[in-house]
Amino acid sequence: LEGKGVDLSALQPAEAKLDEGTNAGRGFAVSGGVAKAVKSLIEKEHPGTTVKVQAAEGLKNCRTMLMMAKAGRLNGYLLEGMACPGGCVAGAGTLQPITKSSALVKKYATENPMTNSDESRYASRLEELYE
């Protein structure tokens, strides 16, 4: 937000709805969540397309996944690696069990009727990220 010059304190309460994310975006913090969002949108936009995903959590597992990819054993896969076990929900300062955090994030993600990023009311503004 800082890099784009967004001043959150200047937003009016009606504009500052930071809880409008789609299910796909809400699930980013859980291991496999980013890849799941990408896979879901690809399959929506290109029916019949198969997206193979390999997700790893924890640095040791990420390293193993990358070594397998380098050896050619994961050709054609979308790879997602999360350094923390369970994903970002288990990052530094986590105070509750990973399984509980993951379950709560997954529940939160499914509470929204918008599934993919293209369903967000902000979808038409995505090109602003590249300015």
N, C-alpha and C positions, 0 to 999 in steps of 0.2 A: 504494500500500500504506500509505503514511504517513497519507493522508487517511482511510482506513478503520480506522486504528489497528492494523494488522497488524504484529506484532513478529516478524520472521523469525528472530531469534536465540532466541525462545522456542519455536519449533516443534521437535518431536521429529524426528529423522532420517526416520522412517517417514512423517511427515506432510508433510515438506518436499520432496515430489516435484514439482519445478518443470519437469519435462520431459515431462509428460503431456498436453501440448496436442494438439489435433486437427490434422490436415493443414491445414485451413483457417486456423487460428490461427498455425501455424508458418510459413505463407507470407506473413504480413502484411508482412514487411520488404522484400519484393521488389515492384517496381512492378507494379501490377495485382493484387496479392495480396489486398488487402482487398475489392475489388470482386468478385474471383473467389470469395471465401468467401461473400459475400452472395448472389451469383448462384446458387451451388451449392445453398445452403439454400433459396432461393426456389423453384428448379426441383424440389428434392426434395419440398418441402411442397405445391407447387402444380404438379403435372405438366402439361406443355403450355404453361406460361407462358414467354414469351420475354422475356429480360432483356437489353436492349441496354446495352453497357458502353463507355465511352470513358475510357481511362486516359492520363495524361500524366506525364512525368517531366522534372524540370528546371523552374526557375521560368519561363523563357521559354515552354516548351511548355504549362505550366499556365495561364499568362496567355492564350495563344492559345485553349486549350480553353474557358476561361471566356468569352472574347469571342465565340466561336462559339455557345456556349450562350445568351448574352445576345441574340445575333442570331436565336435560334430555330432554329439549324441542328442542335441536339442535343436537341430536345424528346423527352422520354420516355427519355432515357439516364440510367444511373447513372454519375455522374462520379467519378473518383478522380484526385487530383493528388498527386504526390510531389515535394517540392522538390529532392531530390537525384537526379541521374541514376542510374537503376537502382533507385531507392527508398532506404530507410533502410540497406540493405546498403552503400551508397556514401556514408554520412554522414561527418561530420568525423572525421578520424583513421583512415580506411580505409587499410590498408596493402597490400592486394592488388587485382588488377584486378577491376573491377565484374562482368565476366562470370563470373569464377571464384567470387566471393562469391555471386552470384545462383544459379549452378548448385549450389553446396553447400547453400544454403538450400532450393532446390527439391527436392533429393535428400533432405534431412532431412525435409521435409514429407511426402514420399511413403513414408517408412519406418514410418509409424504406421497401424494398421488403422482408426483412427477418422478419418472424413473431415470431417464437419460438426460445428459447435458443439453441436448437440443430442445428439450421441453421447458427449459427455464425461461422466464420472461426476459432474461438478459442474454439469451442465445444470440440475438442480432448484434450484440456488442462485443462478441468474442474477438473480432478482428482488432479491437483496440489494444489487445495484449501485445500485438506485433508492431505497434507504432513506435 
